[in-house]
Amino acid sequence: MTTVAERPRFGQLTYTFFGRPGNAGGDDWQIKQTTGDVDAEEEERLLAGVVTQFESVRPFPRFVTAEEVENRPRRMVYAPGPANSGLYWHTVQAGMDASGRIENVFAHTLLDRRTDEAGALRPIERWHSAEWLTPYGPSDVAAAILSSPEPSPSGVASRAAAVDFLLDPDTSRIGIFSVLLDAVAQAFRGGSPVVLGCADSDSAAGWIAAVSHFMSPGTSRRFGWSTFDRLHTVDDTVARGAHLVAVPLEDLPGDTPGCVVFGENESPILGALDGEPHCVDNGDVVPVTPWSRLAQIVLVDESVAARTLEHQDEIARKAGDEHLSPMWPLAMAVVADSDLHDSLAEATTVLLEQSPDTVMESEFASLIVDVVDSSFGDTASQAARVFSAWNAAGRLAPVVCTLAARVFAFRVFYDRAWFRNADPAHRALLEHCDRTPELVTEADRLLRALRSRLYTAYEIEEVAVSALQAIDAIVRADLMSDLGDQLVREILELAVVPVLCDDARGPKLVEGVGPVGRSTCMDYLQPAVIGHFDFIGRPLGSRLEPAVLAFIASSVADVPTFDDFASDPSLVNTTLSVIIAEGVFALAERGEGARVRSELAVVALWRAFYELSEGSGVIPGLDDVVAAQRWTAAQWRRMVQAYPSVVAPRFLQDAVVCEPWCADVELLARHILNLLDHAVVAPWQEDPHHDALAGAWALIRLRNSWDGITEQELDADLGRYGLPTITDYARHYEADLPDDVLAGLAVCIVAAKARCAVLPTLPARHVAALADAVEVNARFVVDSIVELAQSGALDESWLIAYAVLSSPHSPDVVLVSESVGVLAHFVVGDGADRRGILDEVAAEILPEPWNLGPRDLRGVQAAVSAELMEFRDRTVDLAREAYAAFVEGWYERRVADAARATPRLRGPF
């Protein structure tokens, strides 16, 4: 594919109403000719701007003289195109066409594919070029042939012609030109396009040329315009990219929405810069810009204007002339010419706000520096106030901001006393500075002077304040050398950090210095603090006063995640981790650990467990920070693997209790028991009750068999973990724990009832959850209770009697219901087949040879009667009577159940 650079710079296309020889279809609007390798996309773009009507104010006569043909109106439109291209549309009335109509037009279009090669040429300079095809009549239209690659400049719209136009002694044009420049400046910034009423298209071209020559050539090629439109067609031309559209004066007064409209013959009310705007006859207002003031000074006479505009173009060329502000080259020319300094203030404003980045490496940088230096006053304090005001206004050009920061930095380093009272916001201005060898040398000289003061200063606090302020300024300005880096670290270690770590002097230093830059804090201050003995020699969370901690922790970013630490535990030793941990545990020590952000708590806990493993003392607030997290068993497993001896059992309890059974839960449960069995001196803050409770839950989770348990061992187990976990479940956990946990608790509840232990009152939702778990894990619950009976830990008579009393079909006796309690909810089956869990146990125990309890109906009746007598209530006889008939039916069903039962299969929990 042919590239733009390989194709001709110019492409042309003509369009009119005519007929081709041999065309049987007759005449039509069509492309007459193209040159310069115009492709389909370019053709479409050019055709989009073609107009097929030329609505002159006065009808063009049917019979015309040669002079009238030569002087007929012309419409020329220019618009910037994509990729540095420019598009021209030149249109004239073409008289009668071959069919006899007299409204034909001829459009000659030009595509400049590479306007960056145009040099000093402005688009308007092609006005009245002899190469524009302007045929009149059908024979001329048919004969019109493109013969040159481009319409060349004519001289009609040259710089000299533009100056002559503006300074015409017979017509005052400076006032309306001032309004026009400022209106175009507004349009260039995306504001309202400009509609200018003109006597004819030549006058319109004069105004367009004047505006074009008061901007650089490159900028003029981004300036869209039209020499002739009617007011009602302006919108279409604006849509093509026009900033300025000329219309006949006869169309005014009039208006078009969204545009500024005025005529060339008006006498507008001129405004003032930073004051009232210009006002034209129809009431439209135009904000005043420095451009119009600069133009007024330049146009004092013809020679000054010619000299200044020539200098403007030279300045633009040296600056690259690409994307320049319309008024910047002119402002630079005014600043460089002492004869024009009546507008120095306006020119200075333009330089400060609109200078392009390209001036940094040009001769103009020194000129801007001179302007800035003169604006900064005599002292560093004055410079700081001016520079701060400029930045607050937000209008300073980036390159000027950089150069101004350079000037400001020199002022600061030559006025070292400034640091003692420097506003932190003024120090921040140095962040705009760029690094130069001269400034680096000044920074090194300042740091050497500060180090020398360390050995002679009477009050180290005073040195610390000025040292930290100076260091902050140097780091913000990016002026640190290898020598400077070494000096800074020495100064921080000897003077600054000892004061920061002092409970009394640290807050005063922070208040005196004020906020420092992010790089100052993270690259220098934080590493110096965390490596100093005055910091690491104290317990975590109490190493710095709150004000000092807030001062050095103000810059925290890219916080590591849990997985980051798990993959690379060495992250606990980073400056960021140490600072975050200190901040989190400082809050925790004040009782605010629960409100710490989760991502910061993660960092703090990894660091805390690391310090515990390294032998640090107790860390206050650790329990609160842990409690506020909801780590999974997998996360705690990774923490335990990293620091196996320092994670307190109580920290692992929730993961062990609440998560479904898995390898991570098993590992944590065994780890808890191992810690409790082997720890001699706990490295964490001791909490025997809660650590023991974690161990109790671990035992519940790990227990899958009750075989071989004696009566004494069962009592011990119930006291050690059975009753504590039941109580903890009732008081501190939601009802819906994993089924296997609830099944283990149900076994403990049955055993505790059998051993006459006092059970806590369980909320209704917890009872319902236990009942659901018993039904799901009925086999485990039955087997566990049978094992306890077989080993002699539970009394068979009690089990069988309570099987009768807790059966879902037993008589409704209040005395019995109160005693049975939660056991009445432990049932399996549905409808008529609904059975208590102890019914299942009794069916298995009754026929067993090791059963030392009741084995027949009379024995069951005796056991039930004995249990009822234990209630020692006056209504017990009524209860015995109510159960007399029920026991017989119950026994028959249990015998039948035992006969149908298959041998029990022992399996894992």
NUFIRO-751970 format. One record per residue (C-alpha): residue in three letters; y, x, z. Coordinates in steps of 0.5 Angstrom, whole numbers, plus 2048, in hexadecimal, padded with zeros to 3 digits. Layout:
ALAYXZ/...
***
This chain:
MET800800800/THR8078037FE/THR80B804804/VAL812802805/ALA814809805/GLU81180A7FE/ARG8148047FB/PRO81B8047F8/ARG8208037FD/PHE8237FD7F9/GLY8207F77F7/GLN8247F17F3/LEU8237EA7F1/THR8277E57ED/TYR8267DE7ED/THR8297D87E9/PHE8287D27E5/PHE8267D47DE/GLY8207D37D9/ARG81C7D97D7/PRO81B7DA7CF/GLY8147D67CD/ASN8147D27D3/ALA8127CB7D1/GLY8137C97D8/GLY81B7C97D7/ASP8207CC7DC/ASP81F7CD7E3/TRP8227D07EA/GLN81E7D77EA/ILE81E7DE7EB/LYS8217E17E5/GLN81F7E97E6/THR81D7ED7EC/THR81D7F57EC/GLY81B7FA7F1/ASP8147F87F3/VAL8167F27F6/ASP80F7EF7FA/ALA80E7E87FB/GLU8107E8802/GLU8177EB801/GLU8187E67FB/GLU8177E1800/ARG81C7E4804/LEU8217E47FF/LEU8207DD7FC/ALA8217DA803/GLY8287DC803/VAL82A7DA7FC/VAL82E7D47FB/THR82E7D07F5/GLN8357CD7F6/PHE83C7D07F6/GLU8417CB7FA/SER8477CE7F8/VAL84D7CA7FB/ARG8507C87F4/PRO84C7C67EE/PHE84B7CC7E9/PRO84E7CA7E3/ARG8497C87DD/PHE84D7CC7D8/VAL84F7D37DB/THR8537D97D9/ALA8507E07DA/GLU8557E17DF/GLU8527DB7E3/VAL84B7DE7E2/GLU84D7E47E5/ASN8507E27EB/ARG84B7DC7ED/PRO8497DC7F4/ARG8437E07F6/ARG83F7DF7FC/MET83C7E57FF/VAL8377E5805/TYR8347EB809/ALA82F7EB80E/PRO82B7F0812/GLY8237EF810/PRO81D7F2814/ALA81B7F9814/ASN8227FC813/SER8237F880C/GLY8297F480A/LEU82A7EE805/TYR82F7EC801/TRP8317E67FD/HIS8367E67F8/THR8377DF7F5/VAL83C7DD7EF/GLN83E7D67EC/ALA83A7D77E5/GLY83D7D17E1/MET83A7CD7DC/ASP8327CE7DC/ALA82E7CD7D6/SER82D7C57D7/GLY8347C47D7/ARG8357C47DF/ILE83B7C87E1/GLU8397C97E8/ASN8347CF7E7/VAL8357D57EC/PHE8327DC7EB/ALA82F7E07F1/HIS82F7E77F1/THR82B7EA7F7/LEU82A7F17FA/LEU8257F37FF/ASP8267FA802/ARG8207FC805/ARG822802809/THR82980180B/ASP829807810/GLU82A80B809/ALA830808808/GLY83580D80B/ALA83C80B80C/LEU83B805808/ARG83D7FE80B/PRO83A7F8807/ILE8407F5806/GLU8427FB802/ARG83E7F87FC/TRP8437F27FC/HIS8457F27F4/SER8407F77F2/ALA8407F77EA/GLU8397F77EB/TRP8387F07EE/LEU8367EB7E8/THR83B7E67E7/PRO8397E27E0/TYR83D7DC7DE/GLY83A7D77D9/PRO8337D67D7/SER8337DC7D2/ASP8367E17D7/VAL8317DE7DC/ALA82B7DF7D7/ALA82E7E67D5/ALA82F7E97DD/ILE82A7EE7DE/LEU82A7F37E4/SER82B7FA7E2/SER82D7FE7E8/PRO8297FF7EE/GLU82E7FC7F3/PRO8357FA7F3/SER83A8007F5/PRO8408007F9/SER8467FE7F6/GLY84C8007FA/VAL84E7F97FB/ALA84C7F9802/SER84C800804/ARG84F80380B/ALA856804808/ALA8567FD805/ALA8547FA80C/VAL85A7FE80F/ASP85F7FC80A/PHE85C7F580A/LEU85D7F5812/LEU8647F8811/ASP8677F480C/PRO86E7F480D/ASP86F7ED80A/THR8697EA80E/SER8687EA816/ARG8617EB817/ILE8607EF81E/GLY8607E9822/ILE85B7E581E/PHE8577EC81D/SER8577ED825/VAL8547E6826/LEU84F7E7820/LEU84C7EE823/ASP84B7EB82A/ALA8487E5827/VAL8437E9823/ALA8427ED829/GLN83F7E782C/ALA83B7E5826/PHE8387EC826/ARG8367EB82D/GLY8327E482C/GLY8387E082D/SER83C7DB828/PRO83C7DD821/VAL8437DD81E/VAL8467D8818/LEU84C7DB815/GLY8517D7810/CYS8537DB80B/ALA8587DA805/ASP8527DC800/SER84C7E1800/ASP8507E77FE/SER8547E6805/ALA84D7E4808/ALA84B7EB806/GLY8517EE808/TRP8507EC80F/ILE8487EE80F/ALA84A7F580D/ALA84F7F5812/VAL84A7F4818/SER8457F8814/HIS8497FE814/PHE84B7FD81B/MET8437FE81D/SER83F80481B/PRO83B804814/GLY834803817/THR8377FD81C/SER83A7FA816/ARG8337F9812/ARG8317F5818/PHE8377F1817/GLY8367EA813/TRP83B7E7810/SER83D7E280A/THR8437E2806/PHE8437DB804/ASP8407D4807/ARG8427CD808/LEU8427CB80F/HIS83C7C680E/THR8387CC80C/VAL83A7D1811/ASP8337D0815/ASP82F7D280F/THR8327D980F/VAL8327DA816/ALA82B7D9816/ARG82A7DE811/GLY82D7E3816/ALA8357E3815/HIS83A7E481B/LEU8407E3817/VAL8417DD811/ALA8477DC80D/VAL8497D580B/PRO84F7D2807/LEU8557D180B/GLU8557CA808/ASP84E7C980C/LEU8537C9813/PRO8547C7817/GLY84D7C5819/ASP8477C781D/THR8407C981D/PRO83C7C9823/GLY83A7CF827/CYS83F7D3823/VAL8467D6824/VAL84B7D381E/PHE8527D681D/GLY8567D7816/GLU8597DE814/ASN8607DB814/GLU8607D981B/SER8647DC821/PRO85F7DC826/ILE8617DC82E/LEU85F7E382F/GLY85B7E4836/ALA85A7EB83A/LEU8557EF83C/ASP8517EC843/GLY8567E7842/GLU8587E083E/PRO8547E0838/HIS8577DF831/CYS8587D882F/VAL8587D6827/ASP85B7CF825/ASN8557CB825/GLY8557CD82D/ASP84F7D282C/VAL84F7D8831/VAL84D7DF82F/PRO84C7E4835/VAL8507EA834/THR84C7F0834/PRO84F7F8833/TRP84D7F882C/SER8547F482A/ARG8587F882F/LEU8557FE82C/ALA8577FC825/GLN85E7FA827/ILE85F801829/VAL85C804823/LEU86080081E/VAL867802820/ASP867805819/GLU863807813/SER86280E814/VAL86080D81B/ALA85B808819/ALA85880C813/ARG857812818/THR85480E81E/LEU84F80A819/GLU84D810816/HIS84C81481C/GLN84880D81F/ASP84380E819/GLU84281581A/ILE841814822/ALA83C80E820/ARG83881381B/LYS837819820/ALA835813825/GLY82F811820/ASP83380B81E/GLU82D806820/HIS82E800825/LEU835802827/SER83A7FD82A/PRO83F7FB825/MET8447FE829/TRP84180482C/PRO843809826/LEU84A807826/ALA84B80782E/MET84880E82D/ALA84D810828/VAL85380D82C/VAL850811832/ALA85081882E/ASP85781682C/SER85D817831/ASP86281482C/LEU85E80D82D/HIS85D80E835/ASP861807836/SER85A804835/LEU857809839/ALA85580483E/GLU8527FF839/ALA84E805836/THR84C80883C/THR84980183E/VAL845801837/LEU842808838/LEU84080683F/GLU83C80083D/GLN83A801836/SER839808835/PRO832809831/ASP82C80E834/THR82D81282E/VAL834815831/MET830819836/GLU82E81E832/SER83481E82E/GLU83B82182F/PHE83E81B831/ALA83A81B838/SER83F82083A/LEU84581B838/ILE84181683C/VAL84081A842/ASP84881C842/VAL849814842/VAL845813848/ASP84781984C/SER84F81784B/SER84C81084D/PHE849812853/GLY84F815857/ASP85081B85B/THR84A81B860/ALA843819861/SER844813865/GLN849810860/ALA84481285A/ALA83E80E85E/ARG84380885F/VAL844808857/PHE83D809855/SER83B80485A/ALA8407FF857/TRP83E800850/ASN8367FF852/ALA8387F9856/ALA83B7F684F/GLY8357F884B/ARG8387F9845/LEU838801845/ALA83480483F/PRO82D807841/VAL83080E83E/VAL83680D841/CYS83380C848/THR82F812847/LEU835816845/ALA83981384B/ALA833815850/ARG83381C84E/VAL83B81C84F/PHE83A819856/ALA83481E858/PHE839824856/ARG83E82085B/VAL83981F860/PHE837826860/TYR83D829860/ASP840825866/ARG83A82686B/ALA83E822871/TRP83D81C86D/PHE83581B86F/ARG83781A876/ASN83A813875/ALA83781286E/ASP83580A86D/PRO82E80A86B/ALA830805865/HIS83480B863/ARG82E810864/ALA82A80B85F/LEU82F80C85A/LEU82C813859/GLU826810856/HIS82A80F84F/CYS82B81784F/ASP82781B84A/ARG82482284C/THR828828849/PRO82882F84B/GLU82F83084E/LEU82D82A853/VAL82682D855/THR82A833857/GLU82F82F85B/ALA82982B85F/ASP826832860/ARG82C835863/LEU82D82E867/LEU82682F86A/ARG82783686C/ALA82D835870/LEU82A82F874/ARG824833876/SER829839878/ARG82C83387D/LEU825832880/TYR826839884/THR82D838886/ALA82E831887/TYR82F82F88E/GLU82D82788D/ILE827827889/GLU82881F888/GLU82E820884/VAL82B825880/ALA82582087F/VAL82A81B87C/SER82D81F877/ALA827823875/LEU82381C874/GLN829819870/ALA82A81F86C/ILE82381F86A/ASP823818868/ALA828819863/ILE82581F860/VAL81E81C85F/ARG82281585D/ALA82581A857/ASP81F81D856/LEU822824857/MET81C82785B/SER81982E859/ASP81383285C/LEU818835860/GLY81B82F862/ASP81582C864/GLN813831868/LEU81A83186C/VAL81982986D/ARG81282A870/GLU81582F875/ILE81B82B877/LEU817825878/GLU81282887C/LEU81782C880/ALA81D827881/VAL81B82087E/VAL81481E880/PRO815820888/VAL81B81C888/LEU818816885/CYS812816889/ASP816816890/ASP81680F892/ALA81D810894/ARG82081488F/GLY81C811889/PRO82080A889/LYS82680E889/LEU825812883/VAL82280C87F/GLU829809880/GLY82D80F87F/VAL829810878/GLY828809875/PRO823807870/VAL82080D86C/GLY81D80D865/ARG81680B863/SER814812861/THR818815867/CYS81481186C/MET80D811868/ASP80D818865/TYR81081C86B/LEU812818871/GLN80B815872/PRO80781B871/ALA80B81F876/VAL80B81A87B/ILE80381887B/GLY80182087B/HIS806821881/PHE803822888/ASP80881E88B/PHE805818887/ILE7FD819887/GLY7FD81B88E/ARG7FF814890/PRO7FA80E890/LEU7FA80A889/GLY7FF80488A/SER80480888F/ARG80680E88B/LEU80D80C889/GLU81280788B/PRO812801887/ALA819802884/VAL816809882/LEU81080687F/ALA81480187B/PHE818807878/ILE81280B876/ALA80E805874/SER81380286F/SER80F804869/VAL808802869/ALA805800862/ASP7FE80185F/VAL7FA7FF865/PRO7F3801865/THR7EE7FB865/PHE7E87FB869/ASP7E37FD863/ASP7E8803862/PHE7E6805869/ALA7DF804868/SER7DF808862/ASP7E380D865/PRO7E380E86C/SER7E881486C/LEU7EE80F86A/VAL7EE80E872/ASN7F2815872/THR7F781386D/THR7FE81286F/LEU7FF80B86D/SER7F9809872/VAL7FB80D878/ILE80280A877/ILE7FF803876/ALA7FA80387C/GLU800805880/GLY8047FF87E/VAL7FE7FB87F/PHE7FC7FD886/ALA8037FD888/LEU8047F6887/ALA7FD7F588A/GLU7FF7F8890/ARG8057F3891/GLY8007EE890/GLU8017EC889/GLY7FB7EF886/ALA7F97E8883/ARG7FF7E787F/VAL7FD7EE87B/ARG7FC7ED874/SER7F57EE872/GLU7F67F386D/LEU7FA7F8872/ALA7F57F6877/VAL7EF7F9873/VAL7F27FF872/ALA7F47FF87A/LEU7ED7FE87C/TRP7EA803877/ARG7EF80887A/ALA7ED806881/PHE7E6807881/TYR7E780D87E/GLU7EB810884/LEU7E680D889/SER7E1811885/GLU7E5817886/GLY7E581688E/SER7EC81288E/GLY7ED80E894/VAL7ED807895/ILE7F1803890/PRO7F57FD893/GLY7F57F788E/LEU7EF7F988A/ASP7EB7F288D/ASP7F17EE88A/VAL7F17F1883/VAL7EA7F1882/ALA7EA7E9885/ALA7EF7E8880/GLN7EB7EA87A/ARG7E57E6877/TRP7E17EC874/THR7DA7EB871/ALA7D37EE874/ALA7D37F286E/GLN7DA7F586F/TRP7D87F6877/ARG7D27F9874/ARG7D67FE870/MET7DB800876/VAL7D580187B/GLN7D2806876/ALA7D8809875/TYR7D980A87D/PRO7D3808880/SER7D5809887/VAL7DB806888/VAL7DB7FF886/ALA7DB7FB88C/PRO7D57F688C/ARG7DA7F088D/PHE7DD7F1887/LEU7D77F0883/GLN7D57E9887/ASP7D87E4882/ALA7D57E887C/VAL7CE7E887F/VAL7CF7E0881/CYS7D27DD87C/GLU7CF7E0875/PRO7C97DE872/TRP7C37E2874/CYS7C37E986F/ALA7C27F0870/ASP7C97F1872/VAL7C87EC878/GLU7C27EF87A/LEU7C57F687A/LEU7CB7F487E/ALA7C77F1883/ARG7C27F7884/HIS7C87FB884/ILE7CB7F788A/LEU7C57F888E/ASN7C47FF88D/LEU7CB80088F/LEU7CA7FC895/ASP7C4800897/HIS7C6807896/ALA7CE807897/VAL7CF80B89D/VAL7D780B89C/ALA7DA807898/PRO7DF80A893/TRP7E2803892/GLN7E67FF898/GLU7E17FC89C/ASP7DF7F489C/PRO7D87F489F/HIS7D87EC89F/HIS7DA7EB898/ASP7D67F1896/ALA7D07EE89A/LEU7D17E8896/ALA7D17EB88F/GLY7CA7EE892/ALA7C87E7894/TRP7C97E488D/ALA7C67EA88A/LEU7C07E988D/ILE7C07E188B/ARG7C17E4884/LEU7BB7E9884/ARG7B67E5888/ASN7B07E2884/SER7AB7E1889/TRP7AA7DF890/ASP7A37E1891/GLY7A17E4897/ILE7A77E389C/THR7A67E28A3/GLU7A97DD8A7/GLN7AD7E28AB/GLU7AF7E68A4/LEU7B17DF8A1/ASP7B67DE8A7/ALA7B97E58A6/ASP7BA7E389E/LEU7BD7DD8A0/GLY7C27E08A5/ARG7C37E68A0/TYR7C47E2899/GLY7C27DB899/LEU7C77D889E/PRO7CD7DC89C/THR7CC7DB894/ILE7CB7D3895/THR7D17D389A/ASP7D57D8894/TYR7D37D388F/ALA7D57CD892/ARG7DC7D0894/HIS7DE7D588E/TYR7DA7D3888/GLU7DB7CE883/ALA7D47CA883/ASP7D27CC87C/LEU7CE7D287D/PRO7C87D5879/ASP7C27D187A/ASP7BE7D687D/VAL7C37D8882/LEU7C37D1884/ALA7BC7D0884/GLY7BC7D6889/LEU7C17D388D/ALA7BD7CC88D/VAL7B77D0890/CYS7BB7D3896/ILE7BE7CC897/VAL7B67CA898/ALA7B47D089C/ALA7BB7CF8A1/LYS7B97C88A2/ALA7B27C98A4/ARG7B47CF8A8/CYS7B97CA8AC/ALA7BF7CE8A9/VAL7C67CB8A9/LEU7C87CA8A2/PRO7D07C989F/THR7D27C389C/LEU7D17C3895/PRO7D67C0890/ALA7D37BA88C/ARG7D47BE886/HIS7D17C4889/VAL7CB7BF88B/ALA7CA7BC884/ALA7CA7C3881/LEU7C57C6886/ALA7C17BF884/ASP7C17C187D/ALA7BF7C887D/VAL7B97C6882/GLU7B77C187C/VAL7B87C6877/ASN7B47CC87B/ALA7AF7C787F/ARG7A97CC87E/PHE7AD7D2881/VAL7AF7CE887/VAL7A97CA888/ASP7A57D1887/SER7AA7D588C/ILE7A97CF892/VAL7A27CF891/GLU7A27D7892/LEU7A67D7898/ALA7A17D189B/GLN79B7D5899/SER79E7DC89C/GLY79F7D88A3/ALA7A67D88A2/LEU7A77D18A1/ASP7A37CB8A5/GLU79F7C78A1/SER7A07C18A6/TRP7A77C18A5/LEU7A77C289D/ILE7A27BC89D/ALA7A67B88A2/TYR7AC7B989E/ALA7A97B8897/VAL7A87B189A/LEU7AF7B089D/SER7B37B3897/SER7AE7AF891/PRO7B37AB88D/HIS7AF7A588E/SER7AF7A6896/PRO7B27A089A/ASP7B97A089B/VAL7BA7A28A2/VAL7C17A58A4/LEU7BE7A98A9/VAL7B97AD8A5/SER7BF7AD89F/GLU7C37B18A3/SER7BE7B68A5/VAL7BB7B789E/GLY7C27B889B/VAL7C27BC895/LEU7BB7BC894/ALA7BB7B5892/HIS7BE7B788C/PHE7B97BC88A/VAL7B57B8885/VAL7B17B887F/GLY7AF7B387A/ASP7B27AC878/GLY7B17A587A/ALA7AB7A387D/ASP7A87AB87C/ARG7AE7AD880/ARG7AC7B2886/GLY7AF7B788B/ILE7AE7BE88A/LEU7AB7BE891/ASP7A67B988E/GLU7A47BE889/VAL7A37C388E/ALA79F7BE893/ALA79A7BD88D/GLU7997C488C/ILE7987C6894/LEU7947C0896/PRO78D7C2893/GLU78E7C9894/PRO7897CC899/TRP78E7D189C/ASN7927CA89E/LEU7937CA8A5/GLY7977C48A5/PRO7947BD8A4/ARG78F7BC89E/ASP78D7B489F/LEU7917AE89F/ARG7917AE8A7/GLY7937B58A7/VAL7997B38A3/GLN79B7AD8A7/ALA79B7B18AD/ALA79F7B78AA/VAL7A47B18A8/SER7A47AE8AF/ALA7A57B58B2/GLU7AB7B68AE/LEU7AE7AF8AF/MET7AD7B08B7/GLU7B17B78B6/PHE7B77B38B4/ARG7B77B08BC/ASP7BB7AA8BA/ARG7BA7A38BC/THR7B97A08B5/VAL7B37A58B4/ASP7AE7A08B5/LEU7B179B8B0/ALA7B17A18AB/ARG7A97A38AD/GLU7A879B8AB/ALA7AC79C8A5/TYR7A87A28A3/ALA7A17A08A5/ALA79F79C89F/PHE7A37A189A/VAL79F7A789C/GLU7987A489A/GLY79B7A3893/TRP79E7A9893/TYR7987AD895/GLU7947AA88F/ARG7997AC88A/ARG7997B388D/VAL7917B388D/ALA7917B1886/ASP7967B6884/ALA7927BB887/ALA78C7B9883/ARG7907B987C/ALA7937C087D/THR7917C687A/PRO7917CD87D/ARG7987D087E/LEU79A7D587A/ARG79E7DB87D/GLY7A47DD878/PRO7AA7E1879/PHE7B07DE87C/
***
